Amino acid sequence: MEILILGGAGQVGTELQAHPWPDCVRVHAPDRQSLDITDEAAVAAALDARAYAAVINTAAYTAVDKAESEVAAAWRLNALAPAILAAETKRRDIPLVHVSTDYVFEGSGEGFYAPDAPVNPHSIYGASKAAGEMAVRSANPRHAIVRTAWVVSPHRGNFVKTMLRLANERDRLTVVDDQYGCPTSAADLAAALATIALRLAEDEGAPTGTVHCVNDGATTWCDFARAIIAGSAQRGGRSVPVEGIPSSAYPTPARRPANSRLSTQSLTDAYGIAPRSWEAALDDILDRLVGPVRSH
C-alpha cells in the first residue's frame, strides 16, 4: 500500500515519516522542490506515478503574521493547493486527509468548539484555511479534514523550542495569559492521521467529514510556558520565572483566537482515537529535547 505525504518537511510531516506504519505500507514524501502542489499538472503526474491508497496533506502556509501581507502566497498554498489535491484525488478515487486549524473559528466564548460550529476566521491565515476546507469538502467526498492547534515537537520552530531557547537567554519571560487552547504533539497528530488514512484506504464505508485532533485538556500560553520551563528544570534545564501579560501588551499583525479549545469527541466517535493529555505529550517532547528527568 502506497501513501503520499505532502508537507513532509514540517513538524507533522516529519513525524508521519517516522511513524511505525504497518509493514505493508510504503510512504512517499516528496519535497516542495520536486512537487509543487499548487501546480495542477504536477499533482496529476505525481498521482499517476503510483497507485496511491491515500493522500495526507500537512502542507500549509503557516506564517500567521506574514500572511497578513503575503495574502496571495497564503491563499495559493492554503486554498488553491487543497482544491487541486481534492479534485485530482477525486478523479482517481483516492481518499484525502487534510490538516486544518483552529484559526477558522472566531475564537470567542468559553467552551470547546465542535467540528460543526460555524467558522468565522479573523485573519488571512484563518480565511485561507477555511477556503481550503471548503474546497476539499466540495471536490472529494472521500475526505477527512482534521483540525488541530498549538502543534509542538522536537522539530522545526515551535512554542516549546522557543521557550527553551528564551529561558537560556533571559532571566524572566513574559507570555500572554488570556488566550486558551489545546497543545498538540505532532507525533500524536501524525499517529491519528495515519489511523484515519488507513481506515479510509481500506474501507470505502469509513467515516468521512471533519474532526478535531488535539491533546486532551486546555491551558493558556502562559501556563503552557510555565509547564515547559518546569519540565525542563526537572531535566537539568534553566529555570526562570514566567509572567503573564494580556494580549493587548503583545500586539501582532494577525489577530489570535482568544479561545482555541477544540472538542475531540468526534475523533473518538468516528475513529476510536482518544488523545492523551497535553502534559504527557509535553514530557515526551522534553525528554527528546532536554533529556530524561533527573533523580534527586
TITI-899632 format. One record per residue (C-alpha): residue in three letters; x, y, z. Coordinates in steps of 0.02 Angstrom, whole numbers, plus 32768, in hexadecimal, padded with zeros to 4 digits. Layout:
# residues N
+-----+------+------+------+
:  aa :   c1 :   c2 :   c3 :
+-----+------+------+------+
: ALA :    X :    Y :    Z :
...
+-----+------+------+------+
//
This chain:
# residues 296
+-----+------+------+------+
:  aa :   c1 :   c2 :   c3 :
+-----+------+------+------+
: MET : 8000 : 8000 : 8000 :
: GLU : 8046 : 80AA : 7FCA :
: ILE : 801D : 814A : 8029 :
: LEU : 804D : 81F9 : 7FEF :
: ILE : 807E : 8277 : 8076 :
: LEU : 8082 : 8330 : 8048 :
: GLY : 80DB : 83AC : 80B8 :
: GLY : 8158 : 8327 : 80EE :
: ALA : 81DB : 83A4 : 8129 :
: GLY : 8167 : 83F2 : 81AD :
: GLN : 814B : 83BA : 8260 :
: VAL : 80BA : 8346 : 8238 :
: GLY : 8104 : 8308 : 8195 :
: THR : 81A7 : 82DC : 81ED :
: GLU : 8148 : 8277 : 826E :
: LEU : 80DE : 8222 : 81E8 :
: GLN : 817D : 81E4 : 8195 :
: ALA : 81BE : 81A4 : 823D :
: HIS : 8118 : 8153 : 8269 :
: PRO : 811A : 8094 : 827C :
: TRP : 80AD : 806B : 81E6 :
: PRO : 8076 : 7FB7 : 81C6 :
: ASP : 80F3 : 7F51 : 8161 :
: CYS : 8081 : 7F55 : 80C9 :
: VAL : 8087 : 8014 : 80C0 :
: ARG : 8105 : 807C : 8060 :
: VAL : 80FF : 8138 : 8078 :
: HIS : 813D : 81B8 : 7FFA :
: ALA : 8161 : 826B : 8030 :
: PRO : 81A2 : 82D4 : 7F9F :
: ASP : 81E7 : 837E : 7FCE :
: ARG : 819F : 841E : 7F87 :
: GLN : 822D : 842B : 7F09 :
: SER : 81FC : 8385 : 7EBA :
: LEU : 813F : 839E : 7EC7 :
: ASP : 80E7 : 8446 : 7EC1 :
: ILE : 8038 : 8423 : 7F03 :
: THR : 7FF9 : 84C8 : 7EBD :
: ASP : 801E : 8485 : 7E0E :
: GLU : 7F8B : 841E : 7DCF :
: ALA : 7FF0 : 83C3 : 7D49 :
: ALA : 807A : 8397 : 7DC5 :
: VAL : 7FFC : 8351 : 7E42 :
: ALA : 7FA7 : 82EB : 7DBA :
: ALA : 804E : 82A3 : 7D82 :
: ALA : 807F : 8277 : 7E35 :
: LEU : 7FDB : 821D : 7E55 :
: ASP : 7FEB : 81BD : 7DB2 :
: ALA : 809C : 8185 : 7DDD :
: ARG : 8061 : 810A : 7E62 :
: ALA : 7FBE : 80B7 : 7E97 :
: TYR : 7FA9 : 811B : 7F37 :
: ALA : 7F2D : 80D7 : 7FB6 :
: ALA : 7F21 : 817F : 8012 :
: VAL : 7F68 : 822F : 8012 :
: ILE : 7F8F : 828E : 80B3 :
: ASN : 7FA3 : 834A : 809E :
: THR : 8001 : 839F : 812C :
: ALA : 8049 : 8428 : 80BC :
: ALA : 8012 : 84D9 : 80E7 :
: TYR : 8047 : 858E : 80EB :
: THR : 8054 : 859F : 81A8 :
: ALA : 80AB : 8647 : 81BF :
: VAL : 800F : 8691 : 820F :
: ASP : 804B : 8745 : 821D :
: LYS : 80A7 : 8747 : 8175 :
: ALA : 8007 : 870B : 8121 :
: GLU : 7FB7 : 87B3 : 8146 :
: SER : 802E : 8801 : 80C6 :
: GLU : 804F : 8768 : 8058 :
: VAL : 7F99 : 8748 : 8032 :
: ALA : 7FAE : 86F5 : 7F88 :
: ALA : 8035 : 867E : 7FC7 :
: ALA : 7FC8 : 8648 : 805A :
: TRP : 7F31 : 862A : 7FEB :
: ARG : 7F96 : 85CA : 7F69 :
: LEU : 7FD3 : 8549 : 7FE7 :
: ASN : 7F3F : 8547 : 805F :
: ALA : 7EAD : 8552 : 7FE5 :
: LEU : 7EE4 : 8533 : 7F30 :
: ALA : 7F52 : 849C : 7F58 :
: PRO : 7ECA : 843F : 7FBB :
: ALA : 7E4F : 8463 : 7F2D :
: ILE : 7EC8 : 8415 : 7EB0 :
: LEU : 7EED : 8381 : 7F21 :
: ALA : 7E34 : 8361 : 7F42 :
: ALA : 7E07 : 8367 : 7E8A :
: GLU : 7E96 : 82F8 : 7E52 :
: THR : 7E7F : 8278 : 7EDD :
: LYS : 7DC3 : 8271 : 7EB9 :
: ARG : 7DE9 : 8251 : 7E02 :
: ARG : 7E4D : 81B7 : 7E36 :
: ASP : 7DDB : 8183 : 7EC7 :
: ILE : 7E65 : 81A0 : 7F47 :
: PRO : 7E34 : 81D6 : 7FF8 :
: LEU : 7E7F : 827B : 8033 :
: VAL : 7EAC : 82A3 : 80E8 :
: HIS : 7EC4 : 835F : 80FB :
: VAL : 7F07 : 83BB : 8194 :
: SER : 7EB3 : 845E : 81C7 :
: THR : 7EB6 : 84D5 : 825A :
: ASP : 7E5D : 8524 : 82ED :
: TYR : 7E73 : 85CE : 8296 :
: VAL : 7DD8 : 85AC : 822D :
: PHE : 7D74 : 85D9 : 82C9 :
: GLU : 7D53 : 8687 : 830E :
: GLY : 7D9F : 8655 : 83B4 :
: SER : 7D1C : 869B : 842A :
: GLY : 7CB5 : 8647 : 84B0 :
: GLU : 7CE6 : 85D2 : 853D :
: GLY : 7CCC : 8520 : 8502 :
: PHE : 7D1E : 84A3 : 848E :
: TYR : 7CF8 : 84B5 : 83D4 :
: ALA : 7CA2 : 8421 : 8381 :
: PRO : 7CCB : 83FF : 82CA :
: ASP : 7C20 : 843C : 8292 :
: ALA : 7C30 : 84E5 : 82E9 :
: PRO : 7C22 : 8578 : 826F :
: VAL : 7CC9 : 85B1 : 8229 :
: ASN : 7CEF : 866C : 822F :
: PRO : 7DA9 : 868B : 8216 :
: HIS : 7DF6 : 8732 : 8248 :
: SER : 7E9D : 8724 : 81ED :
: ILE : 7EDD : 8705 : 813D :
: TYR : 7F27 : 8660 : 8178 :
: GLY : 7E81 : 8628 : 81C3 :
: ALA : 7E1D : 8660 : 812B :
: SER : 7E91 : 8606 : 80B3 :
: LYS : 7E89 : 8566 : 8119 :
: ALA : 7DCA : 8570 : 8122 :
: ALA : 7DC7 : 8581 : 8064 :
: GLY : 7E37 : 84E8 : 8055 :
: GLU : 7DBE : 8485 : 80C2 :
: MET : 7D2C : 84B7 : 8053 :
: ALA : 7D8C : 8483 : 7FB7 :
: VAL : 7DAF : 83D7 : 7FFF :
: ARG : 7CFB : 83BE : 8037 :
: SER : 7CB8 : 83F5 : 7F8E :
: ALA : 7D2D : 8392 : 7F1D :
: ASN : 7D4E : 82E9 : 7F71 :
: PRO : 7CC8 : 8290 : 7FD8 :
: ARG : 7D4B : 8212 : 8017 :
: HIS : 7DA2 : 828F : 8088 :
: ALA : 7DCD : 82AD : 813D :
: ILE : 7DF3 : 835F : 8173 :
: VAL : 7E55 : 835A : 8217 :
: ARG : 7E5D : 8400 : 8273 :
: THR : 7EE7 : 8415 : 82F2 :
: ALA : 7F39 : 849E : 835B :
: TRP : 7FD6 : 84D1 : 83B8 :
: VAL : 8044 : 844B : 8366 :
: VAL : 80EB : 8429 : 83BA :
: SER : 8177 : 83AB : 83A4 :
: PRO : 8235 : 8399 : 83A9 :
: HIS : 8238 : 83D3 : 82F3 :
: ARG : 8239 : 847A : 8298 :
: GLY : 8203 : 8519 : 82F1 :
: ASN : 8179 : 850E : 8374 :
: PHE : 8145 : 8551 : 841E :
: VAL : 819F : 84CD : 8487 :
: LYS : 8245 : 84EA : 842F :
: THR : 8230 : 85A7 : 8438 :
: MET : 820E : 85A4 : 84F3 :
: LEU : 82A5 : 8534 : 8513 :
: ARG : 8314 : 85A9 : 84AD :
: LEU : 82D4 : 8647 : 8503 :
: ALA : 82EB : 85F9 : 85AF :
: ASN : 83A4 : 85EA : 8587 :
: GLU : 83AE : 869D : 8549 :
: ARG : 8344 : 86FD : 85C7 :
: ASP : 8329 : 8707 : 8682 :
: ARG : 826C : 871B : 8673 :
: LEU : 81EA : 86F0 : 85EE :
: THR : 8146 : 874A : 85C9 :
: VAL : 80BE : 86E6 : 8572 :
: VAL : 8008 : 870E : 854A :
: ASP : 7F90 : 86C4 : 85C9 :
: ASP : 7EE5 : 86EA : 857B :
: GLN : 7EE9 : 8673 : 84E6 :
: TYR : 7EAC : 85C1 : 8508 :
: GLY : 7ECD : 8526 : 84A1 :
: CYS : 7F04 : 8471 : 8497 :
: PRO : 7FBC : 844A : 8479 :
: THR : 7FD5 : 83BE : 83FB :
: SER : 8067 : 8348 : 83E5 :
: ALA : 8096 : 8339 : 832C :
: ALA : 80BB : 8280 : 834D :
: ASP : 800D : 8263 : 8396 :
: LEU : 7FBC : 82C2 : 8306 :
: ALA : 8022 : 825C : 8289 :
: ALA : 7FE9 : 81B9 : 82DA :
: ALA : 7F33 : 81F1 : 82CB :
: LEU : 7F4A : 8225 : 8215 :
: ALA : 7F97 : 817C : 81EF :
: THR : 7F06 : 8120 : 8241 :
: ILE : 7E86 : 8188 : 81E1 :
: ALA : 7EE1 : 8174 : 813A :
: LEU : 7EEB : 80B7 : 814D :
: ARG : 7E32 : 80AD : 817B :
: LEU : 7E01 : 8112 : 80E2 :
: ALA : 7E77 : 80AD : 8073 :
: GLU : 7E39 : 8004 : 80AD :
: ASP : 7D7F : 8026 : 80C4 :
: GLU : 7D17 : 8087 : 8047 :
: GLY : 7C91 : 8095 : 80CD :
: ALA : 7D07 : 80E4 : 814E :
: PRO : 7CCE : 8186 : 81A0 :
: THR : 7CF0 : 8225 : 8140 :
: GLY : 7CDE : 82DD : 816B :
: THR : 7D2F : 8352 : 81E9 :
: VAL : 7D7B : 8323 : 8291 :
: HIS : 7DEB : 8378 : 8311 :
: CYS : 7E90 : 8330 : 834E :
: VAL : 7EEA : 8383 : 83E0 :
: ASN : 7F31 : 833D : 847F :
: ASP : 7EB8 : 832F : 8511 :
: GLY : 7EA2 : 83C3 : 8585 :
: ALA : 7EB5 : 847E : 856D :
: THR : 7F26 : 8507 : 85AE :
: THR : 7F63 : 85B8 : 8589 :
: TRP : 8003 : 85E3 : 852F :
: CYS : 8048 : 8624 : 85D4 :
: ASP : 8021 : 8587 : 8636 :
: PHE : 8061 : 851E : 85A5 :
: ALA : 8105 : 857E : 85AF :
: ARG : 810D : 8562 : 866A :
: ALA : 80F5 : 84A7 : 8650 :
: ILE : 817F : 84A6 : 85CD :
: ILE : 81FB : 8502 : 863E :
: ALA : 81CE : 8496 : 86D5 :
: GLY : 81E1 : 83F7 : 8670 :
: SER : 8287 : 8431 : 862B :
: ALA : 82C5 : 845B : 86D9 :
: GLN : 829C : 83A9 : 8711 :
: ARG : 8311 : 8370 : 8687 :
: GLY : 839F : 83E6 : 86B6 :
: GLY : 8369 : 847A : 864C :
: ARG : 836A : 852F : 8686 :
: SER : 82D5 : 856A : 86EB :
: VAL : 8295 : 861C : 86D7 :
: PRO : 81F4 : 8670 : 8711 :
: VAL : 8167 : 8683 : 8691 :
: GLU : 80F9 : 871D : 86A2 :
: GLY : 804D : 8725 : 8653 :
: ILE : 801D : 87BB : 85E7 :
: PRO : 7F7E : 87E7 : 8587 :
: SER : 7F79 : 87D2 : 84CA :
: SER : 7F6A : 8890 : 84BD :
: ALA : 801C : 889E : 8500 :
: TYR : 805E : 8831 : 8471 :
: PRO : 800D : 8871 : 83D0 :
: THR : 8022 : 8808 : 8332 :
: PRO : 7FEF : 8828 : 827C :
: ALA : 7F75 : 8795 : 827F :
: ARG : 7EED : 8787 : 8302 :
: ARG : 7EFD : 86E9 : 836C :
: PRO : 7E62 : 868A : 83A8 :
: ALA : 7E48 : 86A6 : 8461 :
: ASN : 7DF7 : 85FB : 846B :
: SER : 7E48 : 8571 : 8403 :
: ARG : 7E02 : 84E0 : 8468 :
: LEU : 7DCB : 8451 : 83F6 :
: SER : 7D5D : 83BF : 8425 :
: THR : 7DA2 : 8315 : 83EF :
: GLN : 7D02 : 82B2 : 840F :
: SER : 7CE6 : 82A2 : 8354 :
: LEU : 7D94 : 8255 : 833F :
: THR : 7D6B : 81D2 : 83C2 :
: ASP : 7CBE : 81AF : 837C :
: ALA : 7CF7 : 819D : 82C7 :
: TYR : 7DA1 : 8149 : 82D9 :
: GLY : 7DB0 : 810C : 838C :
: ILE : 7E41 : 8183 : 83B0 :
: ALA : 7E47 : 81CD : 8460 :
: PRO : 7EDA : 8247 : 846E :
: ARG : 7F45 : 8243 : 850A :
: SER : 7F64 : 82DD : 8576 :
: TRP : 7FCD : 836B : 8534 :
: GLU : 8038 : 835D : 85D2 :
: ALA : 8069 : 82A9 : 85A8 :
: ALA : 808D : 82DB : 84F4 :
: LEU : 80F9 : 836C : 8530 :
: ASP : 815E : 82F6 : 859F :
: ASP : 818B : 828E : 8506 :
: ILE : 81C2 : 8327 : 84A4 :
: LEU : 822C : 8368 : 8535 :
: ASP : 827B : 82BC : 8548 :
: ARG : 82B6 : 82CB : 8494 :
: LEU : 82EB : 8381 : 849C :
: VAL : 8335 : 838F : 854B :
: GLY : 834C : 82DE : 858B :
: PRO : 82FB : 826D : 860D :
: VAL : 82BD : 82AC : 86B5 :
: ARG : 834D : 82AF : 872F :
: SER : 833C : 8252 : 87D3 :
: HIS : 8367 : 82B2 : 8872 :
+-----+------+------+------+
//
